[in-house]
Amino acid sequence: MKQFKNFIGIDISKDTLDICLLRGNGETVFFKWENNIAVISEQLGYLYQTYELDKQDTLVCAESTGHFGNKLINVCGTEKLNLWVEQAYNILRSQGLARNKNDKLDAQRIAEYGKRFNDRARLYIPDNHNVKLLERLNSERDLIVKDIAKYRGQLKQEAGFFDESYFKEKKKRLQKLIKYNQKILLEVEKRIDQVIESDEQIKNNVEKMTSIEGIGPRTAVATIIATGNFTKFDNPRKFACHAGCAPFRQQSGSSLNSRNKVSQRANKYLKKTFHMAALSVVSSKGELGRYFERKVAEGKNKMTVINAIRSKLIHRIFAVVKQNRKYEKNYINTLA
């Protein structure tokens, strides 16, 4: 485990970066930079040179802020700096009761978090280019799908509540928008398929995953993105926790003893994705559909059984990828 002497905390916003440098000699220095690749590269170079910071013993700690942090990530990757991108929730929990809040203070708190927990720092490893491209295309696809649903919802909900002549005009306009968005959606989905086809490893993993009942192309792509094509997770249980499918029990003395339930600290998008996958197999007459009916007949709560199916799907995904084979219902492990 690396040990660091100097810590740079960065609070990221759309237009600016607030910087706090905690030096090994106890000095604290603040800066404010424009969120621009050229500026970040120049100022980081100035910072390391002026304060004689060694790249090996300096940790840059930033809060995860989605695409607003991409410019910083690109520069740190190019310059081979030690970058830790931490979840905002973890940083917030470590602060205790904080009465004041501004960007400068946030940068200092991020730097202090990096210093306090540097022994558990997870240095940023950039995703495969195609995985990153799939993430952006998938996000674009979801946005278009939401727009189509929004326009269709308006047509359905407003029918009969406006005078007929106006509603006919609006209906034509919305139908044009729906048709146009459907065209763009097909283009994005075609591009997603092209990216998958261009990467042999991603293509093979998608083929193996989609051989599982209930796992379609969209669920497979979401899994590829979330796992970094199975480089970020090596254990189905950990991924199930991340996707909000693993139940936990809370117990403390005699006053707290809850039933097993999933944590709310989960990736909501993945949770919804696997929920829809589970519902698709429940409605089928296949193996997991019969499993659902049997467990419900035994008196199990329906949502509990659906959650168990979500977990089963995740474990099957990791099994076929790890064993490099398509799913077989009656598979026999010859090494057993």
N, C-alpha and C positions, 0 to 999 in steps of 0.2 A: 504494500500500500504506500502510495506516494505521500511524502510529508512536505507541506508547503510553508513558506515563510511570509510571503506577501499575498494580499488578497484584494481583488478588485471587484466591487459590487456594482452592478449596472441595473438601473431602473429604466425600462424601455417604454417609450410611448411612440405614437405614430410619427411625430416630427423630431423629437429630441431624445437624447440619452443623458441621464444623470449618472455621474460616475463618483464613486468613493474608493479611494486607495487607502488600505490599511497596511502600512509598511512594517517590516519586522522589527524596526527600532521604536515602534509605538506611534509614529507620526501618522496623522490622518489628513488626507488632501482631497478636495472636491473639485469636480469639473462638470461642465455641461457642453455636450456636443450635438451637432446636427445629426439626425439619423440618415446618414448618407455614406455610401461605401467609401468614397474617396476621403471624406472627412474622418471616418472611423479609422481607416487604415493609416492615415497621416498622424492622427492624434495618439493612437495606440503606439505607433513607432516612437513618437516624441515622449510618451509616458515611460516606456521601457528604457529608452536611452537616457532621459534626464534623471530618472530616479534609480538608474543602474539595476533594473529588475532582470533577473535571470528567468528565461522562459520555463526552465525546468522546475523552479521552486515558487512560481507565481500562479495562483489560481484565479481565473476569471469566473465569477458566479453571476448568473443572470436569471431573472424570473421568466418562466415560460409565458409568452404573450402571443403565440400563434405566429402569423406571417410578419408581424411588426419586427420580430427579432431575426428575420432571415439575413439582413445585411450584416449584422454583427456576427452571426454564425458563419457567413461566407468569409469574412475577413479573418476570424479566428482560425478557420480551417486552412486558409491560404498561408497564414503566418505560423501555423502549427503551435497555437497557444492552447494551454490547458483550460478548456471551457466546460463548465458545469451548468446545464440548463435545468433548473429545479422547478417543481410545481409550486404555484403560488400558495396553495393550501398548506403545504409543509412549512414554508417560510412564515406564513401568518401564524400558524399554531406555535411556532417556536418563540414568538415575541412576547407572549404573555399579554398583559393589559397595556396596550399602546394608546395613549391619549392624544398625541399629536400625529398628524399625517401630512406629509408633502413629499414631492419627488426626491428632494435632497436627503431627507430622513429615510425614505424607502431605500435609496441606494446604500446608505450607511448600514441599515438593517440587513440588507442582502449580503453586504461584505462581511458583517459580523456573523451571519448565518454560515457563510462559507468558511470562515475561520473556526467557528465552534464545531462544525460537523465535517471538516475537511477530510477526516479519516474515512468517511463513508461517501465521499464524492464519486459520482458516476460521470466520468468524462464523456463529453458528447462525441458520438460516432455518427457521422453523416449517413443517411439512408442511401441505399442503392439509387442511382439516378432514375431508373424505371419505376421503382417503388414510390419515389417522390412525385414523379409525373402522374402515376396512377392516383395518388392521394389528391392532387389538384384537379384532375379530370373527374374523379368521383365526387368531389365537393361541388364542382360545376354542374354535374349531372343532378345531384340532389336539389340544387337551387332551381334548376329548370323544372324538375318534377313538382316541386312545391308551387311554382308559378302556375303550372297547368292545373293542378288541383285547386288553386285559389280561384282561377277564372271559371272552372267548372262549378265550383261551389257557389259562386255568385249567380250563375245561370240557374242553378237549381233552387237556391234560396229566394231569389227575387222574382221568380216567375209568378205572375198573378198579383203582385203587389205594386206594380206601376201601370200606367195607362199603356194599352197595347201597342200604340204607334211608337212610343219612346222605347219600350222594351225590345221591339223588333230591331230598332236601330242599334241598341246596345248589344243585343245578341249577335248581330252580324260582326260588330267590332271585336267582341270577345272571342268569337269563333275564329276570326282571323288570327288573333293572338295565340289561341290554342294550337291552330294549325302550324303557325310559324315556329312556336316553341317545340312542337313535336318533330318538326324538321331538324331543328338544332339539336334536339335530344338524340336523334338517330345519328347525327354527325359525331357527337361526343361519345356515344356508345361504340361507334365504329372505331374511333380513335383509341378507346380503351382496349378494344379487341386487338388492334394493331400493336399496341405496347405489349400486351400479353404474348402475342405471337412472336415478337422480336426478342424476347428474353426466354431462353430455353428453360431455365430453372423455375421462373415464375409460371410459365406455361405448364410444365410438368406438375407443379404443386396444385395449380388450379384444376387440372384434369383429375388428379387424385382426390381432391376435395369434393368435386362435383359428382364423383362416383358414389358419394354417400347420400342416402335418401334424405331429402329436405335441404340439402346444401346446393343452392343454385349459384350461377356466376356472380351475382351481386354480393352474396354472403362470402363467397370465396375471395373476391377482390377486397372486401372490407377486412377480412382476416389477414390477407397479404400485407395490407397497409398497416394494420395495427401491430403486427408482429415483425415488421421490417423484413418480410419474407422469411419468417421463422429464425431471425437473428437476435431478437430482443426477448423472446420467451423460449425456454427450453422445457417447460413443464406445463401440462394442460391445467393443473390445479391453479397455478399462478395466473394463467390467462383467464380462467374461469372467474377468479377473483376480480381481475381487471374488467371483465365483461359483466360483472354483477350477477353471476350465476352460482357462486359458491356460498352456501349458507354458513352462518356463524351463530354461536350462542353467547349471550352476555350474562355473566353471573358475578355477583358480588355479595358476599355475606348472605343474609336471609331476606334482604329487601329487593334484590334484583336477580331474577332468574327467568330470562325470556326464552321463548321457543327459538329454534333455529330459524334465522332469517338472513336474507342477503343484505349486504352493506349498501348504503346510499352513496358511498364513495366509489363510484364505478363509472366507466365510460358509457354514458347514456345511449350513444349512437350504436355501440356494439350490443348493448343490452336489448335495444329495440330490434336490431337486425337478427339476433339469434332467437328473440321471442317470435318474430314472424316466421322464421325457419321452423321453430318448434310447432307453431300452429298449423303449418302446411303439412307436417307429418302426422299430426293429430287427426286432421281431417281425412287422411288417407286410410287405406285398409292394410297398410304394411305392418312391419314388425313393431315399430314404435307407436303406431296408431292402436294396435292391439294392446300394447303395454299400457298406454294411457287408459283405455277402457277397463282393463283388468284392475289397475290401481284405484281408479275412481270407484269401481264396484266394491273394492275392499274398504271403502270409506275414506280414502285419502283426499285431501283438499286438491281441487283441480289445479290451482296455481302452483301448488307444491310439486305436483306431478309434471306440469309443464316446465318448471324450473329444472327438474331432474332430467328432462329430455334435452333441454338446452345444454346442460352439463355433459350429457352423453354425446351429443353432437360434437362438442369441443374436444372431448377425449378421443373420439373417432378420427377427427381431423388430425390431431397430433400423432395418432397411431399410424395412419396411412402415410403421412409425410415422413415420419421417423423411419418407418419400415420400407419406404420407397415402393409402394404398391397401391393399386386401387382397392377400394373397399370390397370385401367378400363377406357375405352374411355368415357363412359357415367356415370361416378361415381357421385353419389349424396351424399353430406355430410348431414347425418341425424341430425347433431348438428346445422346446419345452420338455 
